[in-house]
Amino acid sequence: GDSVTQMEGPVTLSEEACLTINCTYTATGYPSLFWYVQYPGEGLQLLLKATKADDKGSNKGFEATYRKETTSFHLEKGSVQVSDSAVYFCALRGPVDQGGKLIFGQGTELSVKP
Amino acid sequence: DAGVIQSPRHEVTEMGQEVTLRCKPISGHNSLFWYRQTMMRGLELLIYFNNNVPIDDSGMPEDRFSAKMPNASFSTLKIQPSEPRDSAVYFCASSFRQAPNEKLFFGSGTQLSVL
């Protein structure tokens, strides 16, 4: 079945450091890909998405490019802030005729120190 | 819009008791999802509905779990009888459509502790 694999955390960085969180997926067909973020004590929020190959999603300085050839959707940010500390989830959503459900990776905790 | 509303925020109960979690999706959304989050297994999809009809309940762990969506504005997840291993955060989420490019909006979750 469809699945998402993320790099394990926790990831600890200093403020202004570069961030990359790796995400790869396995899917039949052509899923849409998402990054969600969960701040402490809250539900998940959409960070960015890409719906087809070579699309780049971006938001709040974060970027991710849908790479069909490597089945990857790595999250990147050039300069992290303390406020970026959260858990980040990569996810895919398949087509309606295959259920259309959103499947998450295991999450990667990011801690940014001042 | 108030977003997806879940109640209660916290539930502490004893093993063997019935637990009912509630969810009000965003008005106009026709897909609703229940997820469970634990440290060991991360986010697991339990069940989801489209237009109030259950589409896929393959993630429901066992017969002790049941979910209903009697109308477009309300859903419940029930555990009877509850067990300590059911302790987790349960999230409800909704989306406007079942389409793959539609994002999900999540509630704040219900933290369930079964003693």
Interface residues (C-beta under 8 A of the other chain):
Chain A: P31 S32 F34 Y36 G41 E42 G43 L44 Q45 L46 K49 T51 F89 R93 G94 P95 V96 G99 G100 K101 L102 I103 F104 G105 Q106 G107
Chain B: V4 S31 F33 Y35 G42 L43 L45 Y48 N50 I55 D56 F91 A93 Q98 A99 P100 N101 E102 K103 L104 F106 G107 S108 G109
